[in-house]
Amino acid sequence: MASVQRAVAVLLLACSLAPTATAWVSAHNITAFLNGHPEYKLYNKYLTETRVCDEINTRAAVTCLVLTDAVMATLVSDAGDELGAIKNALRLHSLLDYWDMKKLRALPDGDTLTDTFYQAAGNAASSHVGGVKMAKLDGGGFGFKAAASTGDTYDATVTKALKQTQYDFAVLEISAPIEFDGLFDVPNISNVTKLLERAGCKRFAALVAGTTGVLAAYQGAMEKGITLFAPSDDAFMAKGAPNVDKMAHADLVALLLYHAVPSYIPRASLKLLKSAARPLRTLASTASGQYNVSVVARGDDVSLDTGVRKCRVADTVLDDTPVCMYTVDKLMLPVELFADALAAAPEPAEAPSPVEALSTSPPAPPPADAPSSEEVEPADRKHKNLKASSATAAAFRSIGAFAAAVCSFLLL
């Protein structure tokens, strides 16, 4: 029995030290890489503005099909210079697999279909529509086209390989944009309340539409960027939810504005924000830092910490640059309005993971006194400190192998 207990203890220790899948961070940074190649300045600019760069940088095994400035200008013109439409195209040019020249040379005869970020974002009507086809060309070289395009012509061909980090990150220059009919269609964001109603947030939509000044504030922020966190209808009836019908008008306005951040933050960017970073400003925020909210991200699980409670970010209602809408499972209660609720019934602290229990995180700095022009760090700075060391990964695998060997020995 003692030997079994020792084996279990060793195994638990190894597991607590081993990295989890959600703890993985990428070793690549597409915008930082392209900064060293001025011929792709326009492509890089739109990667940053649409935040597609964050989607690329948070995934392993990706291939970016990049366009020179002259070719990218054609794509921008085809998209009508509409940022949401350009985002669709950039996602189509980002492949969910690693393709270097060696893999391309090994392609079988005929078409080979590969998945894209356009499909992963849920834009495609079917899995086939948002894919990209590849093929070896008769005269040599390799061609790409949209799976939904008609005809046998491959207008986009590989002109050079810029980056090949085996099994992780490849950057290939292609000769022409990959497009298909419907690629540049984007959702209509003119009616916020209808979108919210269809997402199961009818109560919140009614409050936004019926509370003077709130809808106008939302729409005014949309030009530069807005991220909206909409509580579901169940959130208004949950335990601890305030009776909004009895709130003073000024307090209700502040509460509703608190559910919106004046910048565009798609889910991939939201996951990259750290709880120790400066809190996000909301539409209700003041110059002295009141009515801010903090992001707590653990892998794919993202919550918003108001100081009174944590609200989990659930579904994406709309991601159409520069507007993003999510549903949240609770009403976001700012401490400035609900400090009494915090003192009366504080929420239990979440249990830390084994890895977090072994480390001490620095306390979050206080929010800035003045409004920030941008709440999301530029992609280049954000990823400077992200490192994925193969030696470290090998060490963790050794720990797991050692623990397994010890367990097997002790259990004999």
Beta strands, then each sheet from edge to edge (+ up, - down):
strand 1: 62-66
strand 2: 94-95
strand 3: 112-114
strand 4: 132-136
strand 5: 142-146
strand 6: 156-165
strand 7: 169-174
strand 8: 226-231
strand 9: 260-261
strand 10: 294-298
strand 11: 301-305
strand 12: 310-320
strand 13: 323-328
sheet 1: 2+ 1- 7- 6+ 5- 4+ 3-
sheet 2: 9+ 8- 13- 12+ 11- 10+
end
